[in-house]
Amino acid sequence: MSSTLIDPVVLKTPGHLVVVDLRPRSDYDAGHAPGALHLDIAEWTALPLTPDNPAEQQALWSAEIGKLGIDGSRPVAVYDAGRITDAARAWFILQWAGVDAAVVDGGWPALRALPGFEAETVAQAPVPATYQRPAGHRPVVGLVDRHGLRTQLDGAVQVLDSRSKAEYTGEDLRSNARGGHIPGAHLLSHTALLDARGHLNAPEVLRRQFADAGLGAGQPIVTHCQGGGRAALAALAALRAGLQDVSVYYLSFGDWARDDSCPIVKP
C-alpha cells in the first residue's frame, strides 16, 4: 500500500486487502464493509497498560495480529466509527509490528455514504495465522517510551500534545493524579486535525496547523495524548503533512504523570 491513509471507495471491492472493523460488535453485526473482520479495539488498548505487557513486546503483538488471520501477505485497512482515533491506534500498532497498514479516511460514515455501497451482515471469522515481524523492519512511525523521551527534552525533539486544551493546562486531570503538560510540549488538539466531514485535513491545511503550533519540519516530532489513540492520529496527520521522523510516546501522559520524577508544567 502506498499510503497510510486510503479513500473509503477502495473498500467497495477490497479483495486485495484484509479489512478490519473496529466499531462495537453490535454495530459490526448490523452491517460492515464486505469481508471485514471485527476487532475489539478495547483489548488492544488495554494490553500495553498491564505491568507485564509493555508496548514494546513484539512477540505479544505478533500473536495478537496472527489471531486476526494477518500473516503479512496482504495489506491491511482499518476503519472505526468515524473519530479515526481507534483506527489510528490499530494502524500505529500494525505498522510498528511490520504490517503494511492504512487507515480508511472518514471511517464507517464515509463508507456508508458511498454511492452503491452495500453493507454486509454476515460475520467473518478470522482464520488464525502465524505472523512474524519482517527482519530489519523500520516502522514508518517509531515508538518512544518515557525514559527515552526524558533524555530528549533538551530540545532534541519537538513534543506534540494532541489532548484538549483543558488537559494541557491541567484543568482536566482525566484519571491522573497530576495535571499539566510535558515541558516544551506544543498543543495541537486532535479534534482540529479533522474536517467537518470527519476526514483528516488536507496536507496543506495540516502543514499550516503544525507551523502555527510551533512545530517545524526540520526536527523529529514525538506525539502523545493520554493513552495512545489521539497520539496515533496526530502522527498520522504529521505524515500527511509531509513531516519526517515522527514517533509516538504511546503510553503517553497517563504514563508520564504516574512517575513523580517526570517534570510537568502547569500554567
ZICOR-V882252 format. One record per residue. N is the residue number from 0. RES is the residue in one small letter. PSI is psi in radians with two decimals (999 if undefined). Layout:
{{N,RES,PSI} {N,RES,PSI}}
//
This chain:
{{0,m,2.35} {1,s,-0.14} {2,s,2.72} {3,t,-0.07} {4,l,2.21} {5,i,2.69} {6,d,2.39} {7,p,-0.38} {8,v,-0.43} {9,v,-0.51} {10,l,-0.03} {11,k,-0.55} {12,t,1.32} {13,p,0.53} {14,g,-0.51} {15,h,0.02} {16,l,2.69} {17,v,2.11} {18,v,2.31} {19,v,2.18} {20,d,2.19} {21,l,0.14} {22,r,2.94} {23,p,2.62} {24,r,-0.68} {25,s,-0.64} {26,d,-0.73} {27,y,-0.79} {28,d,-0.52} {29,a,-0.33} {30,g,2.31} {31,h,3.02} {32,a,2.58} {33,p,2.19} {34,g,0.05} {35,a,2.44} {36,l,2.79} {37,h,2.41} {38,l,2.22} {39,d,1.74} {40,i,-0.35} {41,a,-0.57} {42,e,-0.75} {43,w,-0.53} {44,t,-0.69} {45,a,-0.51} {46,l,-0.85} {47,p,-0.17} {48,l,-0.14} {49,t,2.54} {50,p,-0.58} {51,d,0.11} {52,n,1.15} {53,p,2.81} {54,a,-0.40} {55,e,-0.06} {56,q,1.70} {57,q,-0.69} {58,a,-0.69} {59,l,-0.83} {60,w,-0.61} {61,s,-0.69} {62,a,-0.74} {63,e,-0.73} {64,i,-0.71} {65,g,-0.58} {66,k,-0.50} {67,l,-0.06} {68,g,0.23} {69,i,2.10} {70,d,0.04} {71,g,-0.05} {72,s,-0.34} {73,r,2.58} {74,p,2.77} {75,v,2.34} {76,a,2.30} {77,v,2.50} {78,y,2.70} {79,d,-2.81} {80,a,-0.09} {81,g,-0.27} {82,r,-0.33} {83,i,-0.20} {84,t,-0.70} {85,d,-0.76} {86,a,-0.70} {87,a,-0.65} {88,r,-0.87} {89,a,-0.74} {90,w,-0.78} {91,f,-0.82} {92,i,-0.78} {93,l,-0.84} {94,q,-0.58} {95,w,-0.62} {96,a,-0.03} {97,g,0.12} {98,v,2.41} {99,d,1.79} {100,a,2.73} {101,a,2.70} {102,v,2.37} {103,v,2.01} {104,d,2.16} {105,g,-0.23} {106,g,-2.68} {107,w,-0.73} {108,p,-0.67} {109,a,-0.66} {110,l,-0.84} {111,r,-0.50} {112,a,-0.10} {113,l,2.32} {114,p,2.26} {115,g,0.07} {116,f,2.29} {117,e,2.03} {118,a,2.63} {119,e,2.48} {120,t,-0.12} {121,v,2.10} {122,a,2.43} {123,q,2.19} {124,a,2.13} {125,p,2.53} {126,v,1.89} {127,p,2.47} {128,a,2.95} {129,t,2.15} {130,y,2.36} {131,q,2.38} {132,r,2.29} {133,p,2.45} {134,a,2.34} {135,g,0.21} {136,h,2.35} {137,r,1.93} {138,p,2.66} {139,v,-0.70} {140,v,2.22} {141,g,3.03} {142,l,2.25} {143,v,2.44} {144,d,3.10} {145,r,-0.80} {146,h,-0.69} {147,g,-0.70} {148,l,-0.70} {149,r,-0.62} {150,t,-0.16} {151,q,0.17} {152,l,0.11} {153,d,0.18} {154,g,0.05} {155,a,-0.47} {156,v,2.80} {157,q,2.28} {158,v,2.16} {159,l,2.06} {160,d,1.97} {161,s,0.26} {162,r,-3.05} {163,s,2.86} {164,k,-0.66} {165,a,-0.62} {166,e,-0.73} {167,y,-0.71} {168,t,-0.24} {169,g,0.03} {170,e,-0.63} {171,d,1.90} {172,l,-0.26} {173,r,-2.18} {174,s,0.27} {175,n,2.59} {176,a,-0.43} {177,r,2.55} {178,g,2.81} {179,g,-2.60} {180,h,2.87} {181,i,2.37} {182,p,2.26} {183,g,-0.03} {184,a,2.46} {185,h,2.31} {186,l,2.19} {187,l,1.64} {188,s,2.47} {189,h,-0.50} {190,t,-0.47} {191,a,-0.21} {192,l,-0.17} {193,l,2.57} {194,d,-3.06} {195,a,-0.36} {196,r,-0.12} {197,g,0.24} {198,h,2.69} {199,l,2.42} {200,n,2.73} {201,a,2.67} {202,p,-0.75} {203,e,-0.59} {204,v,-0.77} {205,l,-0.71} {206,r,-0.73} {207,r,-0.70} {208,q,-0.74} {209,f,-0.73} {210,a,-0.75} {211,d,-0.50} {212,a,-0.03} {213,g,0.29} {214,l,1.98} {215,g,2.90} {216,a,-0.18} {217,g,0.19} {218,q,2.54} {219,p,2.57} {220,i,2.35} {221,v,2.13} {222,t,2.65} {223,h,2.87} {224,c,-2.31} {225,q,-0.66} {226,g,0.27} {227,g,-0.69} {228,g,-0.87} {229,r,-0.57} {230,a,-0.68} {231,a,-0.69} {232,l,-0.73} {233,a,-0.65} {234,a,-0.71} {235,l,-0.73} {236,a,-0.68} {237,a,-0.73} {238,l,-0.74} {239,r,-0.52} {240,a,-0.11} {241,g,0.20} {242,l,2.64} {243,q,2.89} {244,d,1.12} {245,v,2.35} {246,s,2.84} {247,v,2.25} {248,y,1.56} {249,y,-0.73} {250,l,-0.36} {251,s,-2.77} {252,f,-0.52} {253,g,-0.68} {254,d,-0.74} {255,w,-0.79} {256,a,-0.45} {257,r,-0.35} {258,d,1.82} {259,d,-0.28} {260,s,-0.18} {261,c,2.19} {262,p,2.52} {263,i,2.40} {264,v,2.27} {265,k,1.98} {266,p,999}}
//
